[in-house]
Amino acid sequence: MLAFCKDAPAGPTAVPDGPWLGASVRAGIAGLTFTELTYEPLDGGALLRFDYEGHTEVRGSWTSPAVVFRFASSPWEAITHHRADLVEHGLAPQGPAGERAAWWSEPIFCGWGAQCARADGVSPVTLSRQDLYDEWLGRLEEHGVVPGTIVIDDRWQLTYGDLETDEEKWPDLRAWIAARHARGQRVLLWWRAWSADGLPVEECVTDAGGRAVAADPSNPAYRQRVRAIMERLLGELDADGFKIDFTQWSPSGSHLKTYGSTWGIALLHELLATMYDAAKQVKPDALMITHTPHPAFADVSDMIRLNDVLEVDAAGDPVPAVDQLRYRHAVAAAAMPDHLIDTDQWPMPSRADWLAYAEAQPGLGVPALYYVESIDNSREPITGDDLRRIAAWWRR
């Protein structure tokens, strides 16, 4: 949905006073077979375009989704109206698919920021290592910071598509997870959605030359693979869920081919539904974190992640990270009011931005800590006092 106002905002996260006009697409998953909704200004007006990319087969008649226009006092109310309209028409679930486990609300440590800060002439993905995570978690604990959930980030796996453990980096991931369980902590694994890395081409969306470009959730063979992966990671390794990233890399293009007929936003839902259902079959309280704040995705996500912080606005000017946090939280909370929110924390432009962001996190959702030793962008060191502040903010 889009929200329009009469006055230009004073800044990238500023919200002018109303009235506002919401333009809401009344469609559930079955109707979301386009890749995007675009707003195209024209002389004296504008055009709303649904991009189906030539993947919709029509037999007989076809009707595009309705667009509902409604006045609102704010963009947040416009999003609330959008969600209510979808729920009322049976196009979005009332709320999450299952019950919320108590441990899901515990503070998170994600190692990606620490990997980036430690990287010096090497790719951060080479630093997803068992010894480094033990080192970082040890330093946090020395200063009273004990996360309830740990995310092992990119790249603990040999391939993104089949998710076999890289045993050079993680010599005994099962034992490591068991040790964290013994300390009362849970472990999530980072998953790069859509990646064809390590997959047979038969299980992938392909281009005109038959080359793999993305995993294909419409293919029964790929869905079977996902079930086997969940058995291995949640069953044999005993991990506790997944941080699902890169969902924005949905396949796009009129020349691409899939096994089935689903396309666009609906194909993304099919991907997440495949993962969500397979995970819950193995471990019912597995935590599935996504960055898909659309009401129709309420049944394939347990927690909505606010995603990477932008470094500058459209004009190239810096935007305070904490302002972005509050703005994105307002969007996600209006669209998915019954879901937990992962407040994220990367990248940070400076230590001051990081501290302001970290202080605001517990009041807005589940706090997520990414940094341990220094800030990757500014190279400023993180002190013991800084970490003790984090511990105090988590206890509030």
Secondary structure by P-SEA (a helix, b strand, c coil): cccccccccccccccccccbbbbccccccccccccbbbbbbcccbbbbbbbcccccccccccccbbbbbbbcccaaaaaaaaaaaaaaaccccccccbbbbcccccbbbbaaaaaaaacccccccccccaaaaaaaaaaaaaacccccbbbbccccccccccccccccccccaaaaaaaaaaacbbbbbbbbcccccccccccccccccccccbbbcccaaaaaaaaaaaaaacccccccccccccccccccccccccccccccaaaaaaaaaaaaaaaaaacccbbbbbccccccccccccbbbbccccccccccccccaaaaaaaaaaaaaaacccccccccccccccaaaaaaaaaacccccbbbbccccccccccccccaaaaaaaaaaaac
